């Protein structure tokens, strides 16, 4: 019984590993300039457009192609905010701020919370 179980588990493990490594290699081969950083770009989407399509449209205007725009796009925020995260150089940030509907672009930095750390708080 144990031998047949191993016959199933071992190939599944290697298949999972292969899928993981192939997705990881895509991240490594993405064409991100060395001076690029992730920026969060807040926008106002026109009423007749879908937010994600509008985000991509802005990036296409900067990058010149849909393929390059999709490579730069990290995430589209559509629920709590209308924004997207993308790999941008400082020059591209200046260009993106000129696009209609763009409100602001801020670097995706970690901001420490003021005061005590949450894991030190005790609940009475």
C-alpha positions in Angstrom: 0.0 0.0 0.0 2.8 2.4 0.9 4.6 1.8 -2.4 1.6 2.8 -4.5 1.1 5.9 -2.4 4.7 6.9 -3.0 4.2 6.4 -6.8 1.5 9.1 -6.7 3.1 11.5 -4.2 6.6 11.6 -5.8 5.5 12.6 -9.3 3.0 15.1 -7.9 5.8 16.7 -5.9 8.1 17.0 -8.9 5.3 18.3 -11.1 4.5 21.0 -8.4 8.2 21.9 -8.2 8.4 22.2 -12.0 5.3 24.6 -12.0 6.8 26.7 -9.2 10.2 27.0 -10.8 8.7 27.9 -14.2 6.6 30.7 -12.6 9.7 31.9 -10.7 11.8 32.1 -13.9 9.2 34.3 -15.4 9.7 36.8 -12.6 13.4 36.7 -13.0 13.3 37.2 -16.8 10.9 40.2 -16.7 12.5 43.3 -18.3 12.7 45.6 -15.3 15.2 48.5 -15.6 17.7 48.6 -12.7 16.5 52.0 -11.6 12.8 51.0 -11.6 10.8 50.7 -8.4 7.2 49.8 -7.7 4.9 52.8 -7.6 1.2 53.0 -6.6 -0.6 55.1 -9.2 -4.0 56.5 -8.1 -6.4 57.3 -10.9 -10.0 58.4 -11.6 -11.5 56.1 -14.2 -13.9 57.5 -16.7 -17.5 56.1 -16.2 -17.5 54.2 -19.5 -14.3 52.2 -18.8 -13.4 49.3 -16.7 -10.7 50.2 -14.0 -8.3 47.4 -15.0 -8.5 48.3 -18.7 -8.0 52.0 -17.9 -4.9 51.1 -15.8 -3.5 49.2 -18.7 -4.3 52.0 -21.2 -2.3 54.4 -19.1 0.7 52.1 -19.0 0.5 51.5 -22.8 0.7 55.2 -23.3 4.0 55.2 -21.3 5.5 52.0 -22.5 4.4 52.0 -26.1 3.1 48.4 -26.3 0.5 46.3 -24.5 3.1 43.6 -23.9 5.5 45.9 -22.1 2.7 47.5 -20.1 1.5 44.1 -18.9 5.1 43.2 -17.8 5.3 46.4 -15.8 1.8 46.0 -14.2 2.1 44.4 -10.8 -1.5 44.7 -9.5 -4.7 46.6 -10.2 -6.6 47.8 -7.1 -10.3 48.1 -7.9 -12.2 47.7 -4.6 -11.0 49.9 -1.8 -9.1 52.3 -4.1 -8.8 52.9 -7.8 -5.1 52.5 -8.4 -2.5 50.2 -9.8 1.0 49.1 -8.9 3.7 49.1 -11.6 7.4 48.9 -12.1 8.3 52.5 -13.2 11.5 54.5 -13.5 11.6 58.1 -12.2 11.3 59.4 -15.8 8.2 57.2 -16.4 6.6 58.5 -13.2 7.0 62.0 -14.5 5.3 61.0 -17.8 2.5 59.1 -16.1 1.6 62.1 -14.0 0.8 63.9 -17.2 -1.8 61.3 -18.3 -5.5 62.2 -18.0 -7.1 60.7 -14.9 -3.9 60.2 -12.9 -4.1 61.8 -9.5 -0.7 60.8 -7.9 2.0 58.3 -8.0 3.8 57.3 -4.8 6.6 54.8 -4.2 5.5 51.6 -2.6 7.5 52.0 0.7 7.0 50.3 4.0 5.9 52.9 6.6 6.5 52.0 10.2 3.6 52.5 12.6 4.1 55.2 15.2 4.2 54.1 18.9 4.4 50.6 20.2 4.6 47.6 18.0 1.4 45.6 17.7 2.9 42.3 18.8 3.8 44.0 22.2 0.2 45.0 22.9 -1.6 42.8 25.4 -5.3 42.4 25.6 -6.6 42.6 29.2 
